Amino acid sequence: MDPTPLLEMRGISKRFPGVVALDQVSLSVGKGEVLALCGENGAGKSTLMKILGGVYQPDDGDLVVDGNPVRISGVTDSMALGIAFIHQELNVLDNLDIAANIFLGREPLNALKLIDRKKIHADTGPLLKRLGLDIPSTTPLRNLSIAQQQMVEIAKALSLKARVIIMDEPTSSLTLTETARLLEVIAELRTDGVSIIYISHRLGEVSECADRVEVLRDGKNAGGLSRAEISHDAIVAKMVGREIQHVRVPSQANQTPGYLKVRNARSSRFPGHSISFDAARGEILGFAGLVGAGRSEIIKAMVGLDPHGSAEVALGTETLVIRHARDAISHGIFLVPEDRRQEGLVTEMTVRENITLPDLGTYASSGLVSKARETAVATEQIGSLKIKTPGPEALIRNLSGGNQQKVAIGKWLAMNPKVLILDEPTRGIDVGAKAEIYKLMRTLAESGAVILVISSDMEEVLHVSDRIAVMHEGRITGVLDAADCNEQNVMQLAVGRTVSCAKPASLS
Amino acid sequence: MMKKELGIFILLVVLCVATATINPRFLSQANLTNMANVIGLFGVFSLGLGLVIITGGIDLSVGSMCALSGIVLSMALTEWKWAWPLAVLAVVLIPMALGWAQGALITRVKMQPFIVTLCGLLLYRGIARFIADDGTKGFGDPSNFATLRAIASGKIFAFHVGDFKFEGLPMPFVALIVIGFILWVVLHRSVYGRYLLAVGRNEEAARFSGINTRLVITAAYVIAGLLTGISGIMIAFYTNSVSPSNHGNFYELYGIAAAVLGGCSLRGGEGSIIGIIIGTALLQVLQNLVNLLGIPSSLNFAVMGAVVLLGVLADQLLRQRARTA
């Protein structure tokens, strides 16, 4: 390998309000090298790559290309340096054909100052051939599969003379054969001297294609692995890499096992897989897994929010028919969704209006809402959840993230939940509010509710759950007892491997 | 929201004062009565359209629905010889059913409101012209259907004190006040009204909160149909003859303009009943102003367009300033 790396990032730091996303991170890629970037959700991979792509500016640190320091202050700078970014959500226009997509924004013009269609199609042909894509360049993008659209993005990168191609979770929506084909293309590009930064949770692919692995953890370098050292266990060990000493509060609740039974839950995201699980009254059941494992989707299918999903749900001895969210709500099954601004709250309405929204009928007589009764309940929730707001009439959008989340939870607490499901309940919330939300979940469980928590924060899942169901690609790969498992076990299951202390899903 | 209504209310007062100063006939009883009458006629369906706009939708079919109501009413009474309560019932139920169908297409088939109601605009107009054989229909002699005529276009509360004779309030104006009051309670005090605002603001969050969003939205189109039917009856008696090819033309645009002037956002989730009524009044005062000030009547639409544009522009600028301040 070349002594001077093609691209180097030295001591990069990036702070966002309240969080240090990257702390003195360094990274280098050689010419024709495939570097895999691994790490848990939130380890800082995306932030680091966005700095390379010119989306963010680092607060500290240097970028060096070919041994010369550079500044990347925008996407154009990054492109000019030969860095191409292929995002997980592809950036293609499906109403245009392949050639038009590849030359978007830099169309060559002919004598009439119109797009030189002959030239763009003539130039596109060889690119497609090089990637083994046997499709005419006049094909509209919407007629291509996701894998083929991805190849078009790679072709675009090549036509831009990219020397480094960043691929963010490129295989998350590909089939096995398509994945194999992509890995072949990556190998060919490497032979041609193109460097690849490959971000993936799928450690199998990483071990197959990477020359080197760099692991990030909590916004810091957690160490690298050379080609010879790469193995599943070695990567997982570096991704986790810490021994957390939790002071676990053992559950005081009288648990009633099997109170909530979910059978054959199937989401439209993974129609081929169904999952089943039980949860006890008084229990907090955590759902761990990497982003895209299908946890939120399964829960939405369970509470009637996925029109093409289905699930058989029983509560105690009663079998429920859940077709709409309102059916689940009428049985006391409530969801605090992941996206609180879009799904959990109406941000342009007041705290009072949001808290009473799901149960407005209770605060009304003959169809007319009693504002006094609403205000009483809102004030009660503001007090018991310690929501920091000027008052019940404040607009949600003016509250901080943590206080918004408390309102999103508070609107259900006023209705005595039997099952409360929290999806990423503490994302973007400060430490103090986090602790309060954990305590609240425990109190609710002890009062006899079933609590389901989806969290991508490993520490959180281990800390709050009694049991942990780990999901991978739409399936539950195992259920762990939080008391006698560690972060390693969870991570192994999350990447699709088996762990001896795990139990199958529905036996509890 | 109060602030917004205040802004357009001030604009209305300024226009009235200006017109009255230039031409005192503006304040004559005949002119004011006539204006109250047309404000009532236009206000009733504008309120329904306002509810639809609050859901984030639009209803372009109002004018054609109005023509269809007028045709069915006059033919039922004069040609098919129906008893008037039956005819009225039909003229109210038909637009409600059409509103329900539009709502169902929008919420269940997920078609866009603009397209669905644009097709409604063409469809109902065509049906009205077809059943009337493209001929103008009327109610014949003014003494016919006296009861219904009195309800739909009469005046009440007439009195005189000494030399002063008050001719009474036109029924359409009374209808607007009564319906406006009911809808104010519905929108600002009832469970349904809260759901309507929540669905308009964020349909997703409303659904996650267990609200039957389809029903809420469909109901808005049904209410809009009901109000269009009611104003259709009053407008038919006001014009006393219904020509199916141009009766009610552009009424949906008057309604949309009134709602937007009155503070409804076409993005949904925002709007007030008082605002829509003031908006309607403003549009009618403008027409009156064009007449009284001797502005060529060909400029009628241009004046209206300019004022709506300025009103919404001023509101937008004020709002941007409030955000940056």
Interface residues (C-beta under 8 A of the other chain):
Chain A: L305 H324 A325 R326 A328 I329 S330 L335 P337 Q342 E343 G344 L345 V346 T347 E348 M349 E353 L357 P358 L360 G361 A364 G367 L368 V369 K411
Chain B: V185 R189 S190 V191 Y192 R194 Y195 L197 A198 R201 N202 E204 A205 A206 R207 F208 S209 G210 I211 N212 G269
